[in-house]
């Protein structure tokens, strides 16, 4: 079985990216023009650790969104559709708790009377 090529996304707009060559310091996202060779696209970036970098030997970078010369930069691959799966699971939990589908719950009522009925139904008045 062949290994699937890693997929990448821009940290800012989430646009899927494909690279034919190694990205440079001044390469930008074709959708939102954010720098690609920046901390926020790196697999070592972690805002919860000291210096916001898991690579201990990396030098301090002041602007995490600016293109930089970091020698340890490695573009962060997308780990499947974990975010999409997590969102689906959360929606199912909400539907289970409230007993209505999220699509119908998010549909705006057409009149004030419909809105009142919806609220009463939700709070079982």
Secondary structure, 3 states (H helix, E strand, C coil): CCCCCCCEECCCCCCEECCCCCCCCCCECCCCCCECCCHHHECCECCCCHHHECCCCCCCCCCCCCCCCCCCCCECECCCCHHHHHHHHHHHHHHHHHCCCHHHHHCCCCCHHHHHHHHHHHHCC
